[in-house]
Amino acid sequence: MSTLRFGVFEVYGPQVGGTLSWPHPLSDSIDFADPERWVRLAKVMDATGFDFLFFADGYGYPIVGDDISADAVAQGINFSGYDPATLLPVLMRETSDLGFVVTATTGIDHPVQLARRFSTLDLISGGRIGWNIVTGASQNAVAELFGHDGMVAHDTRYAMAEEYVSLARRYWEDAWSDDALIADRDSGVYAQRSGIHRVVYEGDHYRSRGYYGAPPTPQRTPLLFQAGTSPAGRAFAARHAECVFVQATTPTHTASAVADLHRRAGDDGRTTPLVTMAGLTAIVAETSAEARELADEFDKMQTDDVVATLYAGNTGIDLRTLDPDQTLHQVLDAGGPIGQMGTSNIERFLGSAERPAPTVREILDELRGRGTRGFRLVGDPTEVADGVEELAARTGLDGFLIEPVFGTRDVEAFGDLVLPILRERGRLAPRRSDATFRSRMRGMLPAAPVS
């Protein structure tokens, strides 16, 4: 019986998941600007046995028509937020085992800038940092913010990402030999010149020729995460990612995506393991009735406007402007933006041999309360633990990313009520402070020290 990994999905903003929950009295998400709120969350996670805290991030926001969505501003739907990478050192000092993953977009800056930032975070954390690689979200807003003439084509973004990641890895892995750093007071030698290597890279999108100033850190390369679900995204993940977030729609569809990723990785000749995870909204309480009551309170806060605002930010399509009785093909037939933004969240509703394309009204109903969230479990601790194991068995996933509804309250409830059951069942790996984030997630723990 395999062990499972658990992270928590967060944003350095008012709420997660593209849904509305911050006004609820149980939620502390609106306190996102207070660092102590995050310290409390990280300490809860560290104490209860979560593997990592994950921060989504990006510069974009939902646009409707040619301007920012008024609903996004009024209700805090994927707007606003700060830079989570700057928060991490505070949380790293307050925890001992917890891993941290932060999103950074390829194509925004030069790879050497990102590489040094992650080397620093790996050093500060003692090898507990991961990079969630994205090629961008809300590309229409990003193009405006950065003064681009237009959105960079979807497949071009992945071609740029291929070079971006390859060059960053050259800095981390090739620029310093293991024995280059001396720092010896007696000899006065800081580093051996023979161990410092020039990086030379000539690509179609990036060039570099020089030396990397950051000495090697515990992991050298941060643990690499990726969440792209388009064909280009899956191909990219199979080549580069160590942990992949798979879109959670139905267990059958997710199982197919997991199998496809492993097949692609095998075709590429990978020898390193690929860890697959999916989002999970777990509303758990001491009793089933209490959990269902909380779920009902959350569901009643969701509206068509919340759903449409998030969907427009992800895909560039405002569902409220479409004929509710027709399918998304009305956008495709009109030459709409399909293909450049949120391709997976468009293609999933275009229909297939197994499932006819839903109407716009049906899409709104399906996405209400879902947003960007994955699977959903509601119940008492045993019911949720059973549900977790059933989902893992049906999908082949290696773990789940908990998406809080009510902020720290949900994380603490899952950590205190569900993780102990899974630990007793042998589904959680033992914690080891001397292991890097990579070795823990891969399951390659070092041998226990001899006492």
N, C-alpha and C positions, 0 to 999 in steps of 0.2 A: 504494500500500500504506500503510495507516494506521498511525500510531504507537500503542503501547499504554502504559497507565499501570499502575504497580505500587505497592501499599501493603502494609503488614504489619498484621494484626489482632492486637491484644493486649488484655489486661486487667491492671489493677494488682492482681493476685491470683495464686494458685498455678498456674493453667494456663488455657489457652484452649480454646474449642470444645466445652465440656461433655463432654470425654472425659478419660480418666485417662492422664497421662504424666509428671507431676512426679517420681515415684520413679525413673524411668529414669536410669542413671548419666550419660548424655549430656545430660540436661536441666538447665538452670540456672534453670528457672521458679520453683523453690521459694525462690530467692534474691530474690523479688520485692520484699521490704522493703528491700533494699540499693539506694540510688540509683545506685551505681557499676555495678550490673548493667544498668540502663537506659541509662546513659551509654555503656557498651560497645556495646549494641545500636544506639543511635542513631548512633554514630560509624560502625559497620559499614554501616548503611543509607545514611548520607550519602556515604560513600566509594565505595560500589558502585553508586549511582545509583537507589535507590528514590525514589519520589515523596513518600511520606508514611508516617508512623506513626500508626495509628488505635487509639484506646482505647475499647473498649466500657465501659459503666458503668451502674450502677443501684443502688438501695437494697435490692432484693428478694433472695430466696433460695428454693430449692425447699421447698415445704411438702407433706407427705404427711399426709392426714387433716386434723388441726387443729393440727399442730405442725411445726417445722422437721424436714426429713428427716435422720435419723441417718446415712444414707449420704453425704449432702452434707457433713456436718460431718466425718465420718471420712476421706473421700477427697478433700475439697476440690473438690466439684463445684458451681461457681457460688457458692462461699462459701470464704473471706472476701475482703476487699479494702479498699483505700484510695481516696481521691479523686484520680484521675489529673490533674485540672486543676492541682492544686498541685505536681505533679511537672514539668509542662511547662517552666516557666521555666529549670529546671536544664538540661534537654535542649536548649532553644533556644540557650542560651549556648555549648553544646559543638558546635553544628552550624552550617552556613552555608546550605545549600540545602534541606534536608529540611523538608517540610511536616508539620504535626501536626493531627490531628482528634481531638476529644474529644466524647464523648456527654454530652448534658445533656437531662434530661426536662422537657417542658412540663408545667405544672400543679403543679410542686413549689414553686416560688417565683414571685415577680412578674417579669414580663419586664424591668423596669428593672434588677433585680439581675443577671440573666443578661447583659443587654446590656453593662453596665459591666465584668463579668468578661471577656467576649470582646473588648471594646475594649482592655482592658489586655493580654491575650495577643497581640492583633494588633500592638500597639505594641511589646512586648518582642521579638517574633519578626521584626519588620520585614515584616509582611504574609504570615506563613506559617501561619495558623491556620484551621481549619475546624470547623464545628459539626455534629455528627451529631444530628439532631432525632429524638427518640423520644417517644412518648406514654406509655411505661411498659412494664415487663416485670415478671413475677411480681406482678401487681396485688393478689393476695390478701395477700401479705406486706407490700406497700407500704401497703395500706389499714390493716393492723394497726399498722405502725410509726408512721404519721402520725395515727393516731387517727380515721380516717374511719369512718363508719357502715357502709360497704360499698364494694365496688369500683365505680369510676366506669364507666358503660357505655362500651363500645368506641367507638361512633360519637360519643358525647358528648366523649370524650377528643380525638377529631379535630376536633370543633367548637371545643373550647378551644384546641387547638394552632393552628388557623387564626388565631384572634385573637392568640394569644401571639406567633407569628412575625410577624404583620403589625405589631403594636405595637413589637416589638423592632426591626424594620426602620425604623420611623418614627424611633426614637431615632438609629439609625446614619446614616440617609440624609438626614433632614429637619431635625434639630435644630441643625446648624451649617452655615453657608455655607462654601464653600471658602476664602474670604478673611477669615473672621471672626477667626481667631487671629493676633494681631499680635506680641505679646511683644517690644516694642521698648523698649530701655533709654532711648534718647535722649528719646523722647516720653513714656515712662512708661505707654504704653497696652498693656494685656494683650490685650484682645479688643474688637472692635467690637460695640456693643450691637445694631446693626441686623442683624448676622449671626447672632445667637442667637435661635432661634425656639421659641416655646412649643409643646409637643406636647399636643394635645387628642384624647383617644380615649375613646369611650363604646361599649363592647361589652356583650354579654350576660354575659360571664365576666370581663372585665378593664376597668378604667378608669384613666385617667391624665390629669393636667393639670399640666404643669410643664416645667422646662428640664432638659436632659440635660447633666450636668457633665463628661463625657469628650470632649475635642476629637477631631476626626476622626483616624483612623489610616490606615496605608497602604492597607488594603482597605476601610475603613469597615465594611462588613458582612463577617463571616467567610464563607468558602466554605461553602455549605449542602449538607449530606449528609442522606440519608434512606433508610430501609430497610424501610418498611412494605410488605407484600405483599398485604394485604386490599384489597378494592375501595376502601374509604375511604382506605387508605394510598396506593394507586396514584394516586388522584385528587389527594391532597394533594401527592405528589411531583411530579406533572405541573405543578402550579401554583407550587410553591416551590423544590423541590430543584434543585441544579445538578449534583450527582453522586448517583446512586441505586444502592444495593446490591440486586441482583436475586437472588432465591432460586435457588440452583444445585441442581436436581434432576436432570433429564436435559437434554442439549443442545437437544432439540426443545421441551421445556417452557420452558426459559430463553429460547430464541429467541422464543417466543410472548410471554413477559412483556416482553422488550425491545421488540418491535414494538408491544405495547399501550401501553407508556409513551410511546414516541415519537408514537403516534397521539393519545393524550390530550393531550400537550404541544402538538401541532399544533392540536387542536380548541380549546385554550385560547388560541390565538393567540400562543404564545411565540415570541420571536425569538432568545433566548439558547440556546446549545447545551445538550444534556442528555447528561452522561457516565454510562454504565452500567458497573457492575463487579459481579463475583461472587466469592465466596470460593473459594480453591484451596489444598488441602493438597498440597504438593509435597515428596515425600521423594526427594531427589536425592543421589547419591554418585558417586564417580569411575567405578564400574562398575555395571551393572545388577544383578549379583548382590549387591553390597553394599547397594544401595538396597532390594532386595526383602527382604534379611535385616532391615534396620531396620524396614521396614513390618510384617514378621511379628512382630517384637518388640513393636511398638506394638499390633498387633491382639490379641495374647495378653493384654494388660493390660485389655482391655475385657470387661465382663460385662453381664448383663441388669440388674443393680442400677444400674450406671452409666447405662445407657440410660434406665431407668425414672425415675431420680432427676431427670435433666435434663428429661425429657418432662413430669413432674409439675410442675416449676418453671415450665415454659413455658406449659403448658396447663391446669393444675389437675387433670389426669387421671393417676391412678396405674395404669399398665398392669398391674402385678402383681396388682391386685385384680379384674381382669376375666377373663372366660372366654377363654382363649387361642385357642380354636377359633372364636370369633365376631369380628365386625368392631366398629369403633368405634360403629356404630349402636346397640349395646347401651347406650351412655352417652346418646346422643341420645334414644332411646326412653324412658329412665328420667328424662328432664328434667335431665340433668347440666349442667355449666358451659359447654357449647359456646356460643361467641358472644362471650364477654367477655375471654378470654385466649388468646393464641397461635392465633388463628383460622386462619391459613394452615397451621400445622402440624397442625391438625385436619382442615381441609377437604381437604388433599392425600391423606388416607387414607380419605375417605368414598366414593370410587369415582366413576367417570364412564362415559360411553358407550365410551370407549377403554380404560378399565382398571377391572376390578371392584375393589371395596373389599377390601383385604387383611385377613387375620385379625390379631388382636393378636400372635400368635406371629410372623407374617410382618413386622409392624411392628418388633418388637424386633430381629429378625434384620437388617432393612434399616437400622436406625439404629445398630446396633453399630459403633463406630468412627467414626460420622458425627457424632453429636451435632448441633451447629449448623453443622458444617462444610459446605463446598460441594463442588466437584469435587475429584477426587483424581488425581494423577499420580505414578508411581513409576518411576524409571529413572536412566540416566546423563544427563549434561548435554544431549546432543543429543536424546535421547528426550524429555526433559521440555520442551525448547524447541520441538520439533516438536509435542508435545501442546498446549502453550500456543497455538501458532498455529492448530492445528486447532480447538480450542475457540472461539477468537475468530472464526474463519471460520464455524463452524456456529451460533453463537449471536448474532453481531452485537455482542458485548460490546466495550467500549473498554478494558478492563483487568481486573486481578485483584487480590484482596486475599489475600496469602499468610498462611495460618493455620498457624503453626509447631506441630510435634509435639514437638520437643525444644528449644524455646526458641531462643536465639541461634545454636546450631549450625545449625539449619535455615535461618535467615535468611542467615547467612554463606555457607552452601553455595549457596543460590539466587543470592545476589548475586555470588559469585565464579565460579560455574560456568555459570549459565544466562543471567544478564543480559548478559555479554559476547557470547554467541552471538546473542541477540536484537538487541543493539546493532549487531553486524556485519551483520545482515540488514536493518538500517534500521527496526527496529520500536520503537526508543526515541528520544524527542525529545532534542535537545541540551540540556544543563543550562545555565541562565542565572541567576546569583546576583542580577541586577538585576530579575528578574521576580517578581511576587507569586505566591502559591500559586494564586489564581484564574486568572491569565493562563497559568500553566504547564499547569494541568489542562484549561483550555479550548483550549489550543493557540494562544492569541493572544499570542505573545511580542512584546515591543517590538522595534523595529528595532535592529540591532547598532550600538553606538556607533562613530562615525567615529574611526579611529586617526590 
